[in-house]
Amino acid sequence: LGRQIQSALHSLTKESVIDEKVLAALLKEVCTALLQADVNAKLVGRLRDNIKQIVNLEEVAANVNKKKLIQKAVFDELCRLVDPGVEAFKPRKGKPNTIMFVGLQGAGKTTTCTKLAYYYQRKGWKTCLVCTDTFRAGAFDQLKQNATKAKIPYYGSYTETDPVQLAQEGVAKFKREGFEVIVVDTSGRHKQERELFDEMRQIAAAVRPDDVVFVMDGTIGQAAEAQARAFKEAVDVGSIVITKMDGHARGGGAVSAVAATRSPILFIGTGEHLNDLEIFRANQFISKMLGMGDLTGLMETVQELSATGNSKELAKKLEAGVLTLRDLYQQFQNIASMGALSKVMGMMPGIPPEMLKLTEKEGGGRIKKFLCMMDSMTEQELDSDGKIFDKQPTRVVRVAKGSGTTVREVEEMLEQCKRFAEMVKTMGGSKGLLRGLERSGGRPNPQQVGRLQEQFARMLPPGMLQQVGGLAGMQNMMQQMMGGGGP
């Protein structure tokens, strides 16, 4: 969806004269992309009419940049489409906050419970999990494994069959122990059964949750609206988490459908790993989708990285704009477990979706091959920036023999590492993007963004760069987007 809308907006940069014909063609492309993403036809029609009303080309003054006006209108209307306009629940620090999860079976409820607890745990909250799912075989085992992996205290039972009893005991226990975020996982069913709603009401009456979170499968598209309404009428749903939003074409339809019910979207699930849960902000969601980056999220991620043990040094080096082969080795290891590098890259403005897909694919065989090559390096080589291999080419031959790869593959890996290092240099340092963001209150300097785009252009294969409109096309689009009302 993001790629199709980006392509439509990019086509504006090629037009010398902006008239009604060009605007109609753009709106047709944008609306087609939204309909293909399973966004409700009425919502798409409303978006089209609103943009036409805002961009009245006959009344626009001669000195107004029409391209920027159109792009700003499209961005603002897309934000309105996915914005429920309601504030989601925020837990209070220092007090017990009981959050109860409800939803259909198979939506990813148990996994999302752990993700939410882990999200708050990383931010310094005292979190725990309570399993009341006595209906599904293996539910407690799943929660137990997830909680153990995330080092989160949990409560459940193999013998107790009354979910209400489990909920009462678990919540009371953790409240006594001073936990701040108590996440209660409930049973799911294959369809909206009366039993499910009765059980939810009983558990809610017993534990009196501060927030009831409805977990919804994002792959169902606009059918999400009916499901959200049904649950909202049956129980007092306070907020919604939409799962399986990574790489599914109907995710936009689900978000817009939920927004139409005026239910606040708390988080969106973007993968299987524990940290694949993103806080939902309409502006940042659209900005990221259109390749304009998520600068607030970028700053938060860097701060979060600096708070975790193994990543403190990496965060310092990111801010300083310095990266060694050893740092990249650690990041390649992280990609498999938490996807930290691709997550940060996804938040940077101007990075095409093709580049992000490339990094996701590298998370498999190619990354493993890189790690194997780095295992064959000496301590001196790992602590260098890679230039030592240029000065002494025999080192490349030795690494190739030691890792069972070819000299060409080692050279390609070193070239890739140099490009990553250049990107980090552009981001960090006294004149880097991160420093510029701090000084400008989150607004990027166009020159810094341009430098960053050049680095990524070098990392892309020539054919792929051509697909995204070349370096000039990428820069033009980003400059117009930034000037045209991004976050």
C-alpha positions as CSV (number, residue, x, y, z in Angstrom):
1,L,0.0,0.0,0.0
2,G,2.8,2.4,1.0
3,R,4.7,1.7,-2.1
4,Q,1.7,2.3,-4.4
5,I,0.9,5.6,-2.7
6,Q,4.5,6.7,-2.8
7,S,4.6,5.9,-6.5
8,A,1.5,8.0,-7.1
9,L,2.9,11.0,-5.2
10,H,6.3,10.6,-6.9
11,S,4.6,10.9,-10.3
12,L,3.7,14.5,-9.3
13,T,7.4,15.4,-9.4
14,K,7.6,14.5,-13.1
15,E,4.7,16.9,-14.0
16,S,5.6,20.4,-15.2
17,V,2.0,21.7,-15.0
18,I,-0.4,20.7,-12.2
19,D,-4.0,20.8,-13.4
20,E,-7.3,19.0,-12.7
21,K,-6.3,16.1,-15.0
22,V,-3.1,15.4,-13.0
23,L,-5.0,15.7,-9.7
24,A,-7.7,13.2,-11.0
25,A,-5.0,10.7,-12.1
26,L,-3.3,11.0,-8.7
27,L,-6.5,10.5,-6.8
28,K,-7.4,7.5,-8.9
29,E,-4.1,5.8,-8.1
30,V,-4.3,6.6,-4.4
31,C,-8.0,5.4,-4.2
32,T,-7.2,2.2,-6.2
33,A,-4.3,1.4,-3.8
34,L,-6.6,1.9,-0.7
35,L,-9.4,-0.2,-2.2
36,Q,-6.9,-3.0,-2.9
37,A,-5.7,-2.8,0.7
38,D,-9.4,-3.6,1.7
39,V,-10.2,-0.1,3.0
40,N,-14.0,0.5,3.0
41,A,-15.2,2.1,-0.2
42,K,-17.2,4.8,1.7
43,L,-14.1,5.8,3.6
44,V,-12.1,6.0,0.3
45,G,-14.9,8.1,-1.3
46,R,-14.9,10.5,1.7
47,L,-11.1,10.8,1.5
48,R,-11.2,11.6,-2.3
49,D,-13.9,14.3,-1.8
50,N,-12.0,15.9,1.1
51,I,-8.8,16.1,-0.9
52,K,-10.7,17.7,-3.9
53,Q,-12.3,20.2,-1.5
54,I,-8.9,21.1,0.1
55,V,-7.0,21.3,-3.3
56,N,-9.3,23.6,-5.3
57,L,-6.8,24.3,-8.2
58,E,-9.0,27.1,-9.6
59,E,-8.8,29.1,-6.4
60,V,-5.1,28.4,-5.5
61,A,-2.9,31.5,-5.7
62,A,-0.2,31.6,-8.4
63,N,2.7,31.7,-5.9
64,V,1.5,28.6,-4.0
65,N,3.4,25.3,-4.6
66,K,0.6,23.1,-5.9
67,K,2.6,19.9,-5.6
68,K,3.3,20.5,-1.9
69,L,-0.3,21.4,-1.4
70,I,-1.6,18.2,-2.9
71,Q,1.0,16.1,-1.0
72,K,0.1,17.7,2.3
73,A,-3.6,17.2,1.6
74,V,-3.0,13.5,0.8
75,F,-0.9,13.0,4.0
76,D,-3.4,14.8,6.2
77,E,-6.4,12.8,4.9
78,L,-4.6,9.5,5.2
79,C,-3.8,10.4,8.8
80,R,-7.5,11.2,9.4
81,L,-8.5,7.9,7.8
82,V,-6.6,5.8,10.4
83,D,-6.9,8.2,13.4
84,P,-9.8,7.1,15.8
85,G,-9.6,10.5,17.5
86,V,-9.7,8.9,20.9
87,E,-6.9,8.8,23.5
88,A,-5.8,5.3,24.4
89,F,-5.4,4.1,28.1
90,K,-2.1,5.1,29.8
91,P,-1.1,3.2,32.9
92,R,-0.1,5.2,36.0
93,K,3.4,4.8,37.5
94,G,3.6,3.5,41.1
95,K,0.0,2.1,41.1
96,P,-1.3,-1.4,40.1
97,N,-2.7,-1.2,36.6
98,T,-4.7,-4.3,35.6
99,I,-5.0,-4.8,31.8
100,M,-7.3,-7.6,30.6
101,F,-6.8,-9.1,27.1
102,V,-9.8,-10.4,25.1
103,G,-10.2,-11.7,21.5
104,L,-10.9,-14.6,19.2
105,Q,-8.6,-17.6,19.2
106,G,-5.7,-17.4,16.8
107,A,-5.4,-13.6,16.8
108,G,-2.1,-13.7,18.7
109,K,-3.5,-12.8,22.1
110,T,-1.1,-14.7,24.4
111,T,1.9,-13.6,22.5
112,T,0.7,-10.0,22.5
113,C,0.2,-10.2,26.3
114,T,3.9,-11.0,26.7
115,K,4.9,-8.3,24.2
116,L,2.9,-5.7,26.1
117,A,4.4,-6.7,29.5
118,Y,7.9,-6.8,27.9
119,Y,7.3,-3.3,26.4
120,Y,6.6,-1.8,29.8
121,Q,9.3,-3.8,31.5
122,R,11.9,-2.3,29.1
123,K,10.6,1.1,30.1
124,G,11.3,0.4,33.8
125,W,7.8,-0.8,34.9
126,K,7.3,-3.8,37.2
127,T,5.2,-6.1,35.0
128,C,3.7,-9.6,35.3
129,L,1.4,-12.0,33.5
130,V,-1.7,-13.9,34.7
131,C,-3.0,-16.9,32.5
132,T,-6.7,-17.6,32.9
133,D,-7.1,-19.5,29.6
134,T,-8.3,-23.0,30.8
135,F,-10.1,-23.7,27.4
136,R,-7.1,-24.1,25.0
137,A,-4.7,-27.0,25.6
138,G,-1.2,-25.7,26.0
139,A,-2.2,-22.1,26.7
140,F,-0.4,-21.9,30.1
141,D,2.7,-23.6,28.6
142,Q,2.8,-21.0,25.9
143,L,2.5,-18.1,28.3
144,K,5.0,-19.7,30.7
145,Q,7.6,-20.1,27.9
146,N,7.1,-16.5,26.6
147,A,7.3,-15.1,30.2
148,T,10.4,-17.1,31.0
149,K,12.1,-15.9,27.8
150,A,11.3,-12.3,28.6
151,K,12.1,-12.8,32.4
152,I,8.6,-11.7,33.4
153,P,6.9,-13.2,36.6
154,Y,3.7,-15.2,35.7
155,Y,0.8,-16.9,37.4
156,G,-1.3,-19.8,36.2
157,S,-2.3,-23.4,37.0
158,Y,-2.4,-26.8,35.4
159,T,-5.1,-28.1,37.7
160,E,-7.5,-25.2,38.3
161,T,-10.3,-25.1,35.7
162,D,-12.2,-22.0,36.9
163,P,-10.8,-19.0,35.0
164,V,-12.5,-16.5,37.3
165,Q,-10.7,-18.1,40.3
166,L,-7.4,-18.0,38.6
167,A,-7.8,-14.3,37.6
168,Q,-8.8,-13.3,41.2
169,E,-5.9,-15.2,42.8
170,G,-3.3,-14.0,40.3
171,V,-4.2,-10.3,40.3
172,A,-4.5,-10.3,44.1
173,K,-1.1,-11.9,44.5
174,F,0.7,-9.5,42.2
175,K,-1.1,-6.4,43.7
176,R,0.2,-7.5,47.1
177,E,3.7,-7.8,45.7
178,G,3.6,-4.2,44.3
179,F,3.5,-4.9,40.5
180,E,2.5,-1.9,38.4
181,V,1.3,-3.6,35.1
182,I,-0.7,-6.8,35.6
183,V,-1.6,-8.3,32.3
184,V,-4.5,-10.9,32.3
185,D,-4.7,-13.3,29.4
186,T,-8.2,-14.8,28.8
187,S,-9.6,-17.6,26.7
188,G,-10.4,-17.2,23.0
189,R,-12.9,-19.0,20.9
190,H,-13.3,-19.7,17.2
191,K,-16.2,-17.3,16.8
192,Q,-18.1,-14.8,18.9
193,E,-19.8,-17.3,21.2
194,R,-22.1,-16.4,24.1
195,E,-19.9,-18.4,26.5
196,L,-16.9,-16.3,25.6
197,F,-18.7,-13.1,26.4
198,D,-20.1,-14.5,29.6
199,E,-16.7,-15.6,30.8
200,M,-15.2,-12.2,29.9
201,R,-17.9,-10.4,31.9
202,Q,-17.3,-12.6,34.9
203,I,-13.5,-12.1,34.9
204,A,-13.9,-8.4,34.3
205,A,-16.3,-8.2,37.3
206,A,-13.8,-10.2,39.5
207,V,-10.6,-8.3,38.7
208,R,-12.1,-4.8,37.8
209,P,-9.5,-4.1,35.0
210,D,-8.3,-0.6,34.4
211,D,-8.3,-1.3,30.7
212,V,-9.8,-4.1,28.5
213,V,-7.7,-4.7,25.4
214,F,-9.3,-6.4,22.4
215,V,-6.6,-8.2,20.3
216,M,-7.6,-8.4,16.6
217,D,-6.1,-10.2,13.6
218,G,-5.1,-7.5,11.0
219,T,-5.4,-9.9,8.1
220,I,-9.2,-9.8,8.1
221,G,-9.2,-6.3,6.6
222,Q,-12.4,-4.2,6.8
223,A,-14.3,-7.1,8.5
224,A,-12.5,-5.8,11.6
225,E,-15.1,-3.1,12.0
226,A,-18.0,-5.6,12.7
227,Q,-15.8,-7.6,15.0
228,A,-14.7,-4.5,16.9
229,R,-18.3,-3.3,17.3
230,A,-19.5,-6.7,18.5
231,F,-16.8,-6.9,21.2
232,K,-17.4,-3.3,22.2
233,E,-21.1,-3.8,22.7
234,A,-20.5,-7.0,24.7
235,V,-17.7,-5.9,27.0
236,D,-16.3,-2.5,27.9
237,V,-13.4,-2.5,25.4
238,G,-11.1,0.3,26.2
239,S,-8.5,-0.1,23.5
240,I,-7.5,-2.3,20.6
241,V,-4.2,-4.0,19.5
242,I,-4.1,-5.1,15.8
243,T,-1.7,-8.0,15.2
244,K,0.0,-9.5,12.1
245,M,0.5,-6.1,10.5
246,D,3.9,-7.2,9.1
247,G,3.7,-7.5,5.3
248,H,0.0,-8.1,4.9
249,A,-1.9,-6.2,2.2
250,R,-5.1,-5.9,4.2
251,G,-3.6,-4.2,7.3
252,G,-4.5,-0.7,6.2
253,G,-8.1,-1.9,5.8
254,A,-8.1,-3.2,9.4
255,V,-6.7,0.0,10.9
256,S,-9.2,2.2,9.0
257,A,-12.1,-0.1,9.9
258,V,-11.2,0.0,13.6
259,A,-10.7,3.8,13.5
260,A,-14.3,4.0,12.1
261,T,-15.6,2.5,15.3
262,R,-13.9,5.3,17.3
263,S,-11.9,2.7,19.4
264,P,-8.4,3.8,20.3
265,I,-5.7,1.6,18.8
266,L,-3.1,1.0,21.5
267,F,-0.4,-0.9,19.6
268,I,0.1,-2.8,16.3
269,G,1.9,-6.1,16.2
270,T,4.6,-6.2,13.5
271,G,6.3,-9.6,13.9
272,E,6.9,-12.6,16.0
273,H,9.7,-11.3,18.2
274,L,9.1,-9.9,21.7
275,N,9.9,-6.3,20.7
276,D,7.7,-6.4,17.5
277,L,5.0,-4.2,19.1
278,E,4.8,-0.6,18.0
279,I,2.8,2.1,19.8
280,F,0.2,3.4,17.3
281,R,0.3,7.1,16.4
282,A,-1.7,7.9,13.2
283,N,0.8,10.5,11.9
284,Q,3.9,8.3,12.5
285,F,2.1,5.3,11.0
286,I,1.3,7.1,7.7
287,S,4.7,8.8,7.7
288,K,6.5,5.5,8.0
289,M,4.2,3.9,5.4
290,L,5.1,6.6,2.9
291,G,8.8,6.2,3.4
292,M,9.1,9.6,5.3
293,G,10.4,7.9,8.4
294,D,9.3,8.0,12.0
295,L,11.6,10.4,13.7
296,T,10.0,10.3,17.1
297,G,10.2,6.5,17.1
298,L,13.8,6.7,15.9
299,M,14.8,8.9,18.9
300,E,12.8,6.6,21.3
301,T,14.5,3.5,19.9
302,V,18.0,5.0,20.3
303,Q,17.1,6.0,23.9
304,E,15.7,2.4,24.5
305,L,18.9,0.9,23.0
306,S,21.0,3.0,25.3
307,A,19.1,1.7,28.3
308,T,19.7,-2.0,27.6
309,G,22.9,-3.7,28.8
310,N,24.4,-5.1,25.6
311,S,23.4,-2.1,23.5
312,K,24.7,0.8,25.6
313,E,28.0,0.8,23.7
314,L,26.2,0.6,20.4
315,A,23.9,3.5,21.2
316,K,27.0,5.6,22.2
317,K,28.7,4.7,18.9
318,L,25.5,5.5,16.9
319,E,25.4,8.9,18.5
320,A,29.2,9.4,17.9
321,G,28.9,8.2,14.3
322,V,31.5,5.4,14.8
323,L,31.0,1.7,13.9
324,T,33.5,-1.2,13.9
325,L,33.2,-4.7,12.4
326,R,32.6,-6.1,15.9
327,D,29.6,-3.7,16.4
328,L,28.2,-5.0,13.1
329,Y,28.8,-8.6,14.2
330,Q,26.7,-7.9,17.3
331,Q,24.0,-6.2,15.2
332,F,23.9,-9.1,12.7
333,Q,23.3,-11.4,15.7
334,N,20.5,-9.1,17.0
335,I,18.7,-9.1,13.6
336,A,17.8,-12.7,14.0
337,S,16.6,-12.3,17.6
338,M,15.1,-8.7,17.7
339,G,15.6,-7.1,14.3
340,A,17.1,-3.9,15.9
341,L,18.9,-2.6,12.8
342,S,16.0,-3.1,10.3
343,K,13.7,-1.5,12.9
344,V,15.9,1.6,13.2
345,M,16.3,1.7,9.4
346,G,12.5,1.6,8.9
347,M,12.2,4.8,11.0
348,M,14.7,6.8,9.0
349,P,13.2,9.2,6.4
350,G,13.7,8.5,2.7
351,I,14.5,4.8,2.9
352,P,12.6,2.9,0.3
353,P,10.5,-0.2,1.2
354,E,12.8,-2.2,-1.2
355,M,15.7,-1.4,1.1
356,L,13.9,-2.7,4.2
357,K,12.8,-5.9,2.4
358,L,16.5,-6.4,1.5
359,T,17.5,-6.2,5.1
360,E,14.7,-8.6,6.1
361,K,16.0,-11.1,3.6
362,E,19.5,-10.7,4.8
363,G,18.2,-11.8,8.2
364,G,18.5,-15.3,6.9
365,G,21.2,-17.0,4.9
366,R,23.2,-13.9,4.0
367,I,23.6,-12.7,7.6
368,K,24.6,-16.2,8.8
369,K,27.3,-16.2,6.1
370,F,28.5,-12.8,7.2
371,L,28.7,-14.0,10.8
372,C,30.7,-17.1,9.7
373,M,33.2,-14.8,7.9
374,M,33.5,-12.6,11.0
375,D,34.1,-15.6,13.1
376,S,37.3,-16.2,11.0
377,M,38.7,-12.7,11.8
378,T,41.2,-11.8,14.4
379,E,40.5,-9.5,17.4
380,Q,42.4,-6.7,15.7
381,E,40.4,-7.1,12.5
382,L,37.0,-7.1,14.3
383,D,38.0,-3.9,16.3
384,S,38.8,-2.1,13.1
385,D,36.6,-0.3,10.6
386,G,37.6,-2.7,7.8
387,K,40.4,-0.6,6.2
388,I,43.0,-3.0,7.5
389,F,41.8,-5.5,4.7
390,D,42.5,-2.8,2.0
391,K,46.1,-2.4,3.3
392,Q,46.7,-6.1,3.6
393,P,44.7,-8.1,1.0
394,T,46.2,-11.4,2.2
395,R,43.9,-11.1,5.2
396,V,40.9,-11.4,2.9
397,V,42.2,-14.7,1.5
398,R,42.8,-16.1,5.0
399,V,39.2,-15.1,6.1
400,A,37.7,-16.7,3.0
401,K,39.6,-20.0,3.6
402,G,38.7,-20.0,7.3
403,S,35.0,-19.5,6.7
404,G,34.6,-21.7,3.6
405,T,33.6,-18.8,1.4
406,T,35.2,-17.1,-1.6
407,V,37.4,-14.0,-1.7
408,R,34.7,-12.2,-3.6
409,E,32.1,-13.0,-1.0
410,V,34.4,-11.6,1.8
411,E,35.1,-8.5,-0.2
412,E,31.3,-8.0,-0.8
413,M,30.7,-8.4,3.0
414,L,33.4,-5.8,3.8
415,E,32.0,-3.4,1.2
416,Q,28.5,-3.8,2.8
417,C,30.0,-3.1,6.2
418,K,31.7,0.0,4.9
419,R,28.4,1.3,3.6
420,F,26.7,0.6,7.0
421,A,29.5,2.5,8.7
422,E,29.1,5.5,6.3
423,M,25.4,5.5,7.1
424,V,26.1,5.6,10.8
425,K,28.6,8.4,10.3
426,T,25.9,10.4,8.5
427,M,23.4,9.7,11.4
428,G,25.8,10.3,14.3
429,G,28.7,12.6,15.1
430,S,28.6,16.3,16.0
431,K,27.0,17.2,12.6
432,G,24.9,14.1,12.2
433,L,21.1,13.5,11.8
434,L,20.6,12.6,15.4
435,R,22.4,15.7,16.8
436,G,20.5,17.8,14.2
437,L,17.2,16.3,15.4
438,E,18.0,17.2,19.1
439,R,18.9,20.8,18.2
440,S,15.9,21.3,15.9
441,G,13.3,19.6,18.2
442,G,12.8,16.6,16.0
443,R,12.7,18.3,12.6
444,P,15.4,16.9,10.2
445,N,17.9,19.1,8.3
446,P,17.2,18.5,4.5
447,Q,21.0,18.4,3.8
448,Q,21.5,15.7,6.4
449,V,18.6,13.7,5.0
450,G,20.1,14.1,1.6
451,R,23.4,12.7,2.7
452,L,21.7,9.8,4.4
453,Q,19.8,9.1,1.2
454,E,23.0,9.1,-0.8
455,Q,24.4,6.4,1.5
456,F,21.4,4.2,1.0
457,A,21.5,4.8,-2.7
458,R,25.0,3.3,-2.7
459,M,23.7,0.3,-0.7
460,L,20.9,-0.5,-3.2
461,P,21.6,-2.5,-6.4
462,P,21.4,-0.3,-9.6
463,G,18.2,-2.0,-10.8
464,M,16.4,-1.5,-7.5
465,L,17.5,2.2,-7.3
466,Q,16.0,2.7,-10.8
467,Q,12.7,1.2,-9.6
468,V,12.5,3.9,-6.8
469,G,13.1,6.7,-9.3
470,G,16.9,7.1,-8.9
471,L,18.7,9.2,-6.3
472,A,17.3,12.5,-7.7
473,G,13.8,11.1,-7.6
474,M,14.2,9.8,-4.1
475,Q,15.6,13.2,-2.9
476,N,12.9,15.2,-4.7
477,M,10.1,13.2,-3.2
478,M,11.5,13.4,0.3
479,Q,12.1,17.2,0.1
480,Q,8.6,17.8,-1.1
481,M,7.2,15.4,1.5
482,M,9.1,17.2,4.3
483,G,7.9,20.6,3.1
484,G,4.4,19.2,2.5
485,G,3.2,18.6,6.0
486,G,4.9,15.5,7.4
487,P,5.0,15.0,11.2
